[in-house]
Amino acid sequence: MAVAGDNPAPAADPPTAVSTATPRQEYGLDAKPLTSYRPYWAKRFGTAPFLPTSRAEMDALGWDSCDVVIVTGDAYVDHPSFGMAVVGRVLEAQGFRVGIIAQPDWHSAAPFAALGRPNLCFGVAAGNMDSMINRYTADRRPRGDDAYTPGGAPDKRPDRASLVYTQRCREAFGDVPILLGGIEASLRRIAHYDYWQDKVRRAILVDAQADLLLYGNAERALVEIVHRLAAGEPVDQITEVRGTAFLRRDGDASAAGWFELDSTDVDLPGRIDDHINPYQTTSEAAASQGASCAKDDAAPPADPAAPQPIRLVPRQGRVQLPPRERTVVRLPSFEQVKRDPVLYAHANRVLHLETNPGNARALVQAHLVGGKPRDVWINPPPIPLTTAEMDHVFGLPYARSPHPSYADANGRHDGSTKIPAWEMIRFSVNIMRGCFGGCSFCSITEHEGRIIQSRSEDSVIREIEDMRDKVPGFTGIVSDLGGPTANMYRLRCKSTAIERACRKPSCVWPGICPNLGTDHAPLIRMYRRARTLPGVKKVLIGSGLRYDLAVRSPDYVKELVTHHVGGYLKIAPEHTEAGPLSKMMKPGIGSYDRFKQLFDKYSAEAGKQQYLIPYFIAAHPGTSDEDMMHLALWLKRNGFRADQVQTFYPSPMASATAMYHTGRNPLKGLSRDVAKPDGTEKVDVVRSEKRRRLHKAFLRYHDAAGWPLLRDALMAMGRADLIGNGKKHLVPSYQPAVAAASPAAPARPRRGSLLTQHTGLPPRPGTAPRRKPR
């Protein structure tokens, strides 16, 4: 039923039909559709209400064993926002019996044998977050809670959970193949800088005892691998599946027929051929030959009947590139990147250039293991799911609830045993995957990829109706229709050929690519249809918004502001100054200003008082003290008072993390000859505790506890004119007695509570003033 004052969906907007395109038709790439496999014989057991977590539940289902056992660091919530539920239900739909071991006691192997020996494999993941980010703050202090645990209890997972879980699985059943996946494995698939140990660690497969690593959204790879294991194929012979990585011994016969491009250094004597310069985009290479970036410059496929041994293709002179599908790029070895920051930045850059499924080549990186050389071999990224496959994955019979074992004494999940992460997404619907923003500090693109994978409109509407009819506690409010970015639904390159050839790390930086489709009409239609469903009172948008895209569609902004904002809308400019924004790969603050004009205009037309909540990052690489000062002045000028401050957190494999570790900018060309026009750019890294506290103090310019630090910094910068007691000053010249006596950090919020970043905004009409968090 439509809410009074709403504009119902026009009759001319038809429901979106489910796409039946194959991966070849939709992306121009070969892949077997998820639903085309012959089901495994165990499909006769039917669908489980919840995937079993104990032998008693297995007995109730009539199972004598599990085909696959999934070990996860999160509590088991049977909801499509939780990785273990998606993986489990996808495999169940293929006919396999899947059990879940959630948050096991890792101090012995016994809990990992609770479901018995799996017939085919273990699947191991640390959870929806990297376990170190989950357990520690950006200041390397232990967190007081865990949003993925009942009651928010901490310490239910170990540090580096992927390593610990694989080792315990191996102890429990040494002959069972182990497939390692999840975001922690994805972001550590090559040698990577580890913020918590402040050193470069080996690729995670070298330290773990897993047989295969699956990176990214792994449904396609996982289904193929498990079916091949079920057919009796040894796991060590499964070496060509996209989206996987494995250890390969020197001289492995299965490497025959591959060509190897040497990228172990940044400078080699002589001219670098345009085709094989690892820093050149496809469009640049094509333009140098008078061709379009849509042109595919790959050579004809190699004859599979005539395999060739691995050989080195030099980067000097004019040479014909070997076929991409049989080419592997050799990165600098672990031992090299560990001791040489320039080579670490170089390896990071090459890795990010080989992420487009349409043109990415395999990567290989050598490690010494027990004094013997072993190669970590990383196959090209997985082919994205089509709309029909996305509908299949999200249409599986999820219970949309935590496992019954987590219920409290009243049989409910919203009391003392509430899982905060589930509570946050309980009434939300995921409409897409992926992000082409390419922000250098973010892990979404590195994990899910740049190509947007969208569900059909009908699939989304069906999920809203199921949630309305089946989920206890639904009040008519849909908390979010979104994903990694709220308004990238169905946005993609206008040309499949150009999309396949592109090697840019972002479609929207430094400006929006002219080849990118920015039509928001399908999203507007979905919003209108969803908000007019019977029993739905309001549909909110809680995911982060890409406002530089939104301003391309004023109709979208009007629909969003008029009907889908609950008073406050989160957006993320991250900074106001060009220096740090160029390292973040974020648009200038002018895009925010244009969006704010539209936001304020349509809010006024709707007769609503609504406010933007901009998020900012402190201490990001490339940010000077003066940059933070200007940001603080902007905040004060616009009346913002940041409560929860986001400090840069170096996640493994991110480009910004490479900047933090090396002091170089991998977004630009790297060279040891700093005199070259494209020589290495040095980056100002905020590393010391004092500077990190200073940058946070600038974001919290209104907090008296940080005023002494700010006054000292402003004096050192020659900006004493900003110290005083007037409106034009940033910090006052006086110091409150209480703040001077106890300059401690802000009080820790209650366990399980979810706070927004800002609390200094005007209260909504008719509400009491906002209290400070205890």
C-alpha positions in Angstrom: 0.0 0.0 0.0 1.4 3.4 -1.0 2.2 5.9 1.8 0.1 9.1 1.6 1.8 11.7 -0.6 3.9 9.1 -2.5 4.0 9.1 -6.3 3.1 5.5 -7.4 5.1 3.8 -10.1 3.9 4.9 -13.5 2.1 2.2 -15.5 4.7 2.6 -18.3 7.5 1.2 -16.0 7.2 -2.6 -16.7 8.7 -5.2 -14.3 12.2 -6.2 -15.2 12.5 -9.6 -16.8 15.0 -12.1 -15.4 18.0 -12.2 -17.7 18.7 -15.7 -19.2 22.0 -14.6 -20.8 25.0 -16.9 -20.4 28.3 -15.5 -19.3 29.5 -15.6 -22.9 26.5 -13.5 -24.0 26.6 -11.1 -21.1 30.4 -10.6 -20.6 31.9 -12.1 -23.7 33.7 -14.7 -21.6 33.5 -18.5 -21.5 32.0 -19.9 -18.2 29.7 -22.7 -17.4 26.4 -21.4 -15.9 25.9 -22.3 -12.2 22.6 -24.0 -12.9 23.9 -26.2 -15.7 25.6 -28.9 -13.6 24.1 -32.3 -13.1 23.0 -32.4 -9.4 25.0 -34.6 -7.1 23.2 -37.8 -5.9 22.6 -36.4 -2.4 20.1 -33.9 -3.7 17.5 -36.5 -2.8 17.8 -35.5 0.8 16.1 -32.2 0.0 16.6 -28.7 1.5 17.6 -28.3 5.2 15.8 -25.6 7.2 19.3 -24.7 8.5 22.5 -26.2 7.4 23.5 -28.6 10.3 26.0 -27.5 12.9 25.9 -30.8 15.0 25.7 -34.5 14.5 22.2 -34.4 16.1 21.0 -32.1 13.3 22.6 -34.3 10.7 20.7 -37.3 12.2 17.5 -35.4 12.0 18.1 -34.8 8.3 18.9 -38.5 7.7 22.6 -37.8 6.9 25.3 -40.2 7.8 28.0 -37.7 6.7 28.6 -34.3 5.1 30.0 -33.9 1.6 31.4 -30.5 2.5 32.1 -28.9 5.9 32.4 -25.1 6.1 34.5 -23.6 8.9 33.8 -19.9 9.6 34.9 -17.3 12.1 31.4 -15.8 12.1 28.3 -17.0 13.9 26.1 -18.9 11.5 23.3 -16.6 10.1 21.4 -18.1 7.3 21.1 -14.8 5.3 22.5 -13.9 1.9 24.7 -11.2 3.4 26.8 -13.8 5.2 29.3 -15.6 3.1 29.1 -19.0 4.7 25.3 -19.1 4.2 25.7 -18.2 0.5 28.4 -20.8 -0.1 26.5 -23.4 1.8 23.2 -22.8 0.1 24.8 -22.7 -3.4 26.4 -26.1 -2.8 23.2 -27.5 -1.4 21.4 -26.4 -4.6 24.0 -28.5 -6.5 23.0 -31.6 -4.4 25.8 -31.6 -1.8 25.3 -32.1 1.9 26.8 -29.1 3.6 27.6 -28.7 7.3 28.7 -25.6 9.2 31.2 -25.3 12.0 30.9 -21.7 13.2 33.3 -20.0 15.6 34.9 -23.3 16.8 37.2 -23.4 19.8 40.6 -23.4 17.9 42.7 -24.6 20.9 42.4 -28.2 19.7 41.3 -30.2 16.6 38.4 -31.9 18.3 35.7 -29.2 17.4 36.8 -29.4 13.8 35.9 -33.1 13.7 32.4 -32.5 15.3 30.6 -33.3 12.0 32.8 -36.2 11.1 35.1 -36.6 8.1 33.7 -34.6 5.1 33.5 -36.8 2.0 34.9 -34.2 -0.4 36.5 -31.2 1.3 36.7 -28.6 4.0 35.8 -25.0 3.1 37.6 -22.5 5.4 37.0 -18.7 5.8 37.9 -16.3 8.6 34.4 -14.6 8.2 32.9 -11.6 6.6 35.9 -9.5 7.7 39.7 -10.0 7.9 40.2 -11.4 11.3 42.8 -8.9 12.3 40.7 -5.9 11.3 37.8 -7.5 13.1 39.8 -7.9 16.3 41.9 -4.8 16.4 41.4 -1.0 16.0 43.4 1.2 13.6 45.6 2.0 16.7 46.3 -1.8 17.1 44.3 -2.0 20.3 42.0 -5.0 20.9 38.3 -4.3 20.2 35.8 -4.7 23.0 33.2 -6.5 20.9 32.7 -8.5 17.7 29.6 -7.6 15.6 29.5 -11.1 14.1 29.2 -12.9 17.5 26.1 -13.5 19.7 25.9 -10.7 22.2 28.8 -9.0 20.5 31.2 -11.0 22.6 34.9 -10.6 21.7 37.6 -13.4 21.5 35.4 -15.9 19.7 37.9 -16.2 16.8 41.8 -16.3 16.7 44.2 -13.9 15.2 44.8 -14.9 11.5 41.8 -17.2 11.7 42.4 -18.6 8.2 45.8 -20.0 9.2 44.6 -21.4 12.5 41.5 -23.0 11.0 43.3 -24.7 8.1 45.9 -26.1 10.4 43.2 -27.5 12.8 41.3 -29.0 9.8 44.5 -30.7 8.7 45.1 -32.1 12.2 41.5 -33.4 12.3 41.5 -35.2 8.9 44.9 -34.9 7.2 43.8 -36.4 3.9 40.8 -34.2 3.2 41.3 -31.4 0.7 41.0 -27.9 2.2 39.7 -24.9 0.1 40.6 -21.6 1.7 38.4 -18.6 0.8 36.8 -15.4 2.1 38.0 -11.8 2.2 41.0 -12.6 4.5 42.3 -15.1 2.0 41.5 -12.8 -1.0 43.5 -9.9 0.4 46.5 -12.0 1.3 46.9 -14.0 -1.9 50.3 -12.6 -2.6 53.2 -11.3 -0.4 51.6 -8.5 1.5 52.3 -5.8 4.1 50.9 -6.7 7.5 50.1 -3.7 9.5 49.9 -5.5 12.8 53.4 -6.9 12.6 54.7 -4.0 10.6 56.4 -6.3 8.0 55.8 -8.0 4.7 54.3 -11.5 5.2 54.3 -14.4 2.8 51.3 -15.2 0.6 48.8 -16.9 2.9 48.9 -20.2 1.0 52.6 -20.6 2.0 51.8 -20.4 5.7 48.4 -22.2 5.6 48.0 -25.9 4.8 45.2 -25.4 2.3 45.2 -27.1 -1.1 43.5 -24.3 -3.1 42.8 -20.6 -2.4 39.6 -19.2 -3.8 39.5 -15.4 -4.1 36.7 -13.0 -4.7 33.1 -14.1 -4.8 33.8 -17.7 -5.4 30.5 -19.4 -6.3 31.6 -20.2 -9.8 35.0 -21.6 -8.9 33.6 -23.5 -5.8 30.9 -25.3 -7.7 33.3 -26.4 -10.4 35.9 -27.6 -7.9 33.5 -29.5 -5.7 31.9 -31.3 -8.7 35.3 -32.3 -9.9 36.3 -33.6 -6.5 33.0 -35.5 -6.4 33.9 -37.1 -9.8 37.1 -38.4 -8.2 39.6 -35.9 -9.6 42.6 -35.3 -7.3 42.8 -31.8 -5.9 46.4 -31.3 -6.9 45.3 -31.7 -10.6 42.8 -28.8 -10.4 45.1 -26.0 -11.4 43.3 -24.0 -14.2 40.1 -22.8 -12.4 39.8 -19.0 -12.6 39.7 -17.2 -9.3 42.0 -19.7 -7.6 45.6 -19.8 -6.4 47.8 -22.7 -5.5 51.4 -23.6 -4.8 53.4 -24.9 -7.8 56.7 -26.7 -7.5 59.6 -25.7 -9.8 59.5 -27.9 -13.0 55.8 -28.8 -12.6 54.8 -30.6 -15.8 51.3 -29.0 -15.6 52.9 -25.6 -16.4 53.9 -26.7 -19.9 52.5 -24.5 -22.7 52.6 -21.3 -20.6 54.6 -18.2 -21.6 56.2 -16.1 -18.8 56.5 -12.3 -18.9 59.3 -11.1 -16.6 58.1 -8.2 -14.3 60.5 -8.7 -11.5 62.1 -5.3 -11.8 60.9 -1.7 -12.6 63.9 -0.7 -14.9 65.6 -2.7 -17.6 68.2 -1.4 -20.1 66.9 -0.4 -23.5 63.5 0.7 -24.9 60.4 -0.9 -23.3 58.0 -2.2 -25.9 54.6 -0.5 -25.6 52.7 -3.8 -25.6 54.4 -5.2 -22.6 55.0 -2.2 -20.4 53.1 -3.2 -17.3 52.3 0.4 -16.5 50.5 1.2 -19.8 46.8 1.0 -20.0 45.1 -0.7 -22.9 43.8 2.6 -24.3 47.3 4.1 -24.3 48.8 1.1 -26.1 46.0 1.2 -28.7 46.3 5.0 -29.2 50.0 4.7 -29.9 49.2 2.5 -32.8 46.3 4.6 -34.1 43.7 2.1 -32.9 40.7 2.1 -30.5 40.9 0.8 -26.9 38.2 -1.7 -27.9 40.7 -3.4 -30.2 41.8 -6.8 -28.8 45.6 -7.0 -29.3 45.9 -10.5 -28.2 47.5 -13.1 -30.5 45.5 -16.1 -31.7 45.1 -18.8 -29.1 47.9 -21.3 -28.7 47.4 -24.8 -30.2 46.6 -27.0 -27.1 48.0 -30.0 -29.0 51.4 -28.4 -29.1 52.3 -27.3 -25.5 55.4 -25.3 -25.0 57.6 -25.1 -21.9 57.7 -21.9 -19.8 60.0 -19.4 -21.5 60.9 -15.8 -20.7 59.6 -13.1 -23.0 61.9 -10.1 -22.7 60.5 -6.6 -22.3 62.9 -5.0 -24.7 62.4 -4.4 -28.4 59.4 -5.2 -30.6 58.0 -8.6 -29.7 54.7 -10.2 -30.3 52.7 -10.8 -27.1 51.8 -14.4 -26.5 48.1 -15.2 -26.0 46.8 -13.8 -22.7 45.1 -17.0 -21.7 48.4 -18.8 -21.7 50.5 -16.0 -20.3 51.7 -15.7 -16.7 53.4 -12.5 -15.3 56.2 -13.2 -12.9 56.2 -10.7 -10.0 59.2 -10.0 -7.8 59.7 -12.8 -5.3 58.7 -12.6 -1.7 62.3 -12.2 -0.7 62.7 -9.2 -3.1 59.6 -7.3 -2.1 60.3 -7.9 1.6 63.6 -6.0 1.4 62.9 -3.5 -1.4 60.0 -1.0 -1.0 60.2 0.0 -4.7 59.7 -3.6 -5.8 56.8 -4.0 -3.3 55.0 -1.0 -4.8 55.8 -2.4 -8.3 54.3 -5.8 -7.5 51.2 -4.1 -6.0 50.7 -2.0 -9.2 51.1 -5.0 -11.5 48.6 -7.0 -9.4 46.0 -4.3 -9.7 46.5 -4.0 -13.4 45.7 -7.7 -13.8 42.2 -7.6 -12.2 39.9 -7.3 -15.2 38.5 -10.7 -16.1 38.4 -9.7 -19.7 42.2 -9.3 -20.1 43.9 -10.3 -16.9 46.8 -12.7 -17.0 47.9 -15.2 -14.4 50.4 -14.1 -11.8 53.2 -16.0 -10.2 55.4 -15.1 -7.2 58.3 -17.2 -5.9 58.7 -18.0 -2.2 61.4 -20.0 -0.5 59.8 -22.8 1.5 62.2 -24.8 3.6 65.0 -23.6 1.4 63.3 -24.8 -1.8 61.7 -22.6 -4.4 57.9 -22.7 -4.6 55.7 -20.6 -6.8 52.4 -19.1 -5.7 50.4 -19.3 -8.9 47.3 -17.0 -9.1 44.9 -17.7 -12.0 43.0 -14.8 -13.6 39.9 -13.4 -11.7 36.6 -15.3 -11.8 34.1 -14.4 -14.5 31.2 -12.3 -13.0 27.8 -13.9 -12.4 25.1 -13.0 -14.9 21.8 -11.5 -13.7 20.2 -14.9 -14.0 22.9 -16.5 -11.8 22.7 -13.6 -9.3 18.9 -14.3 -9.1 19.6 -18.0 -8.5 22.1 -17.3 -5.7 19.9 -14.8 -3.9 16.7 -16.8 -4.5 17.9 -19.9 -2.5 15.9 -20.9 0.6 17.7 -18.8 3.2 16.0 -18.8 6.6 17.1 -15.1 7.0 17.7 -15.7 10.6 20.5 -16.7 13.0 20.8 -20.5 13.7 18.3 -21.6 16.5 21.2 -22.5 18.8 21.8 -18.7 19.3 18.3 -18.0 20.6 17.9 -16.6 24.1 15.8 -18.1 26.8 12.7 -16.7 25.1 13.6 -18.3 21.8 14.4 -14.9 20.3 17.4 -13.4 18.6 17.0 -9.7 19.5 17.8 -9.9 23.2 21.0 -10.7 25.0 22.2 -13.1 22.3 21.6 -10.6 19.5 24.2 -10.7 16.7 24.8 -7.0 15.9 25.8 -7.6 12.3 22.6 -9.5 11.6 20.5 -6.9 13.4 22.0 -4.2 11.1 21.1 -6.1 7.9 18.0 -7.9 9.1 15.6 -5.9 7.0 17.9 -5.0 4.1 18.2 -6.4 0.6 21.4 -6.7 -1.4 20.7 -5.7 -5.0 24.2 -5.9 -6.6 27.9 -6.7 -6.1 31.1 -5.1 -7.2 32.4 -1.6 -7.3 34.2 0.3 -10.1 35.2 3.2 -7.8 38.6 1.7 -7.2 39.2 3.8 -4.0 42.8 3.0 -3.0 42.0 2.4 0.6 39.1 0.1 0.0 39.0 -3.7 -0.3 35.6 -4.1 -2.1 37.0 -3.8 -5.6 40.0 -6.1 -4.8 37.6 -8.7 -3.5 34.4 -8.4 -5.6 35.8 -6.9 -8.7 35.0 -3.8 -10.8 32.2 -5.3 -12.9 28.8 -4.7 -11.4 26.8 -7.8 -11.0 23.1 -6.9 -10.6 20.0 -8.9 -9.7 16.8 -8.5 -11.7 14.1 -6.2 -10.3 11.7 -9.1 -9.9 14.2 -11.0 -7.8 14.7 -8.0 -5.5 10.9 -7.5 -5.1 10.4 -11.2 -4.3 12.9 -10.9 -1.5 11.2 -7.9 -0.1 7.9 -9.7 -0.1 9.5 -12.8 1.6 11.0 -10.6 4.2 7.7 -8.8 4.8 5.8 -12.1 5.1 8.3 -14.4 6.9 10.8 -12.4 9.1 9.6 -11.7 12.6 9.6 -8.1 13.7 9.2 -6.6 10.3 7.4 -3.2 10.8 7.1 -2.2 7.2 10.5 -0.4 7.0 13.1 -1.8 4.6 16.4 -0.6 6.0 18.4 -0.7 2.8 18.3 -1.6 -0.9 21.9 -1.5 -1.7 25.3 -3.2 -1.8 28.9 -2.0 -1.8 27.6 1.2 -3.4 23.9 2.2 -3.3 23.7 3.6 -6.8 25.8 1.4 -9.1 22.9 -0.9 -9.9 23.1 -2.0 -13.5 25.8 0.6 -14.3 28.6 -0.7 -16.6 30.6 0.0 -19.7 28.6 0.9 -22.8 30.7 -1.6 -24.8 31.5 -5.1 -23.9 34.6 -5.0 -26.1 35.9 -1.9 -24.4 35.1 -3.3 -21.0 37.1 -6.5 -21.7 40.1 -4.5 -23.0 40.2 -1.8 -20.2 43.0 -1.8 -17.6 42.0 1.3 -15.7 41.8 0.8 -11.9 38.7 3.0 -11.7 35.8 4.0 -14.0 35.2 7.3 -12.1 38.7 8.7 -11.4 40.1 11.2 -12.1 36.8 11.7 -13.9 33.8 9.6 -15.0 34.8 7.6 -18.0 32.8 8.6 -21.1 32.3 4.9 -21.9 30.6 4.3 -18.5 26.8 4.1 -18.6 25.3 6.3 -15.8 21.6 5.8 -16.4 19.8 5.5 -13.0 16.4 4.7 -14.6 16.4 1.0 -13.6 17.2 1.9 -10.0 14.5 4.5 -9.9 11.9 2.0 -11.2 12.9 -0.5 -8.5 12.7 2.1 -5.8 9.2 3.2 -6.9 8.0 -0.4 -7.2 9.4 -1.4 -3.8 7.9 1.5 -1.9 4.4 0.9 -3.3 4.3 -2.8 -2.2 1.5 -3.6 0.2 2.8 -3.7 3.8 5.9 -1.7 3.0 5.8 1.7 4.7 9.2 3.0 3.7 12.3 1.9 1.8 15.5 3.5 3.2 18.9 3.6 1.5 21.6 2.8 4.0 24.5 1.9 1.7 27.1 4.5 0.9 26.2 6.7 -2.1 28.5 7.6 -5.0 27.4 11.2 -5.3 29.5 12.1 -8.3 27.4 9.5 -10.2 24.1 10.6 -8.6 24.5 14.2 -9.9 24.4 12.8 -13.4 20.7 11.8 -12.7 18.8 14.6 -11.0 15.7 12.4 -11.2 17.4 9.8 -9.1 18.4 12.4 -6.5 14.8 13.6 -6.3 13.4 10.1 -5.9 16.1 9.3 -3.2 15.7 12.6 -1.2 11.9 12.7 -1.5 11.1 9.1 -0.4 14.2 7.1 0.8 16.1 9.3 3.3 15.3 8.9 7.0 16.4 12.3 8.0 20.2 11.7 7.4 22.1 10.4 4.4 25.6 9.0 4.6 28.1 10.0 1.9 31.9 9.8 1.9 33.9 12.7 0.5 36.8 11.4 2.6 38.6 14.7 2.3 38.4 18.2 0.9 42.0 18.7 -0.4 43.4 17.6 -3.7 46.6 16.0 -2.4 45.0 13.3 -0.3 42.1 12.9 -2.7 44.5 12.1 -5.5 46.0 9.3 -3.4 42.5 8.0 -2.4 41.3 8.1 -6.1 38.2 10.2 -4.9 36.6 13.1 -6.7 37.1 16.7 -5.6 34.9 18.4 -3.0 33.1 20.2 -5.9 31.2 17.0 -6.6 30.0 17.0 -3.0 28.9 20.7 -3.3 26.9 19.9 -6.4 25.2 17.0 -4.8 24.4 19.0 -1.7 22.7 21.7 -3.8 20.4 19.0 -5.3 19.9 17.4 -1.9 18.8 20.6 -0.2 16.6 21.6 -3.2 14.6 18.4 -3.3 14.4 18.2 0.5 12.9 21.7 0.6 10.4 20.7 -2.2 9.4 17.7 -0.2 8.9 19.9 2.9 11.5 17.9 4.9 14.5 18.9 7.1 17.2 16.4 6.1 20.9 16.4 6.6 24.0 14.9 4.9 26.5 13.0 7.0 29.8 13.2 5.3 32.5 10.8 6.3 36.2 11.7 6.3 39.5 9.8 6.8 42.3 11.0 9.1 46.0 10.1 8.5 45.6 8.7 5.0 48.9 8.5 3.0 49.5 11.7 1.1 47.8 13.9 3.8 49.8 16.7 5.2 49.2 18.5 8.5 48.1 21.5 6.4 45.6 19.4 4.5 44.0 18.3 7.8 43.9 21.9 9.0 42.0 23.0 5.9 39.6 20.0 6.3 39.0 21.1 9.9 38.2 24.7 8.8 35.8 23.3 6.2 34.1 21.2 8.9 33.7 24.2 11.2 32.5 26.5 8.3 29.8 23.9 7.4 28.8 23.2 11.0 29.9 19.5 11.2 31.2 18.0 14.4 32.7 14.5 13.9 32.0 12.1 16.8 33.4 8.7 15.6 36.6 9.4 13.6 37.7 7.1 10.9 41.5 6.7 10.9 43.3 5.2 7.9 43.5 1.4 8.4 46.1 -0.3 6.1 44.3 -3.4 4.9 46.3 -6.1 3.1 46.9 -5.6 -0.6 45.3 -2.2 -0.9 47.1 0.4 -3.0 47.0 2.9 -0.1 48.6 0.3 2.1 51.4 0.0 -0.4 51.8 3.8 -0.1 51.9 3.5 3.7 54.5 0.8 3.7 56.8 2.0 0.9 56.3 5.8 0.8 55.8 5.5 -3.0 52.7 6.0 -5.1 51.9 2.8 -7.1 49.1 4.6 -8.9 51.8 6.3 -11.0 54.8 4.8 -12.9 57.7 3.5 -10.7 61.3 4.0 -11.5 64.6 3.9 -9.6 65.6 7.0 -11.7 63.8 9.8 -9.9 65.0 12.2 -12.6 62.6 10.6 -15.1 59.4 12.4 -15.8 57.5 9.3 -14.8 59.8 8.5 -11.9 58.7 7.4 -8.5 56.4 9.8 -6.6 57.2 9.9 -2.9 54.2 10.0 -0.6 53.9 11.7 2.8 53.0 8.8 5.2 51.4 9.6 8.6 53.1 6.9 10.6 54.0 8.3 14.0 51.5 8.0 16.9 51.8 11.8 17.5 50.9 12.7 13.9 48.0 10.2 13.8 46.6 11.8 17.0 47.1 15.2 15.5 45.1 14.3 12.4 42.3 12.9 14.5 42.3 16.0 16.6 41.8 18.2 13.5 38.8 16.1 12.6 37.5 16.5 16.2 38.5 20.2 16.3 35.6 20.8 18.8 36.9 18.3 21.4 38.7 20.2 24.1 41.0 17.2 24.8 42.8 17.8 21.5 43.1 21.6 21.8 46.6 21.6 23.3 47.9 19.4 20.5 46.2 21.6 17.9 47.5 24.8 19.4 51.1 23.5 19.3 50.6 22.3 15.6 49.1 25.6 14.5 51.9 27.6 16.1 54.5 25.4 14.3 52.7 25.9 11.0 52.7 29.6 11.4 48.9 29.7 11.7 48.5 31.3 15.2 45.8 33.4 13.6 43.5 30.4 14.0 43.9 30.3 17.7 41.4 32.5 19.5 37.9 32.8 20.9 36.0 34.2 17.8 34.0 32.5 15.1 36.9 32.8 12.6 39.2 30.8 14.9 39.6 27.0 14.9 40.5 26.4 18.5 40.1 28.7 21.5 43.1 30.2 23.4 41.7 28.9 26.8 41.6 25.3 28.1 38.7 24.0 30.2 39.9 22.8 33.6 38.2 19.4 33.2 39.7 18.7 29.8 43.1 19.8 30.9 43.0 17.4 33.9 41.9 14.4 31.9 42.9 14.5 28.2 41.9 10.8 27.9 40.4 9.2 24.9 36.6 9.3 24.5 34.6 6.8 26.4 34.2 3.4 24.8 30.7 2.8 23.5 28.5 0.0 25.0 29.2 -3.4 23.6 26.9 -4.2 20.7 25.8 -0.6 20.1 26.0 0.9 16.6 27.0 4.6 16.5 27.1 7.0 13.6 30.1 9.1 12.9 28.5 12.4 13.6 26.4 13.5 16.6 26.7 17.2 16.3 23.9 17.6 13.7 20.7 19.5 14.5 18.1 17.2 16.1 15.0 16.4 14.2 11.9 18.4 15.1 10.0 17.1 18.1 12.9 15.0 19.4 14.9 15.4 22.5 18.5 16.6 22.2 21.0 13.8 21.4 22.9 12.5 24.4 26.6 11.8 24.3 27.4 8.1 24.2 28.3 6.6 27.6 
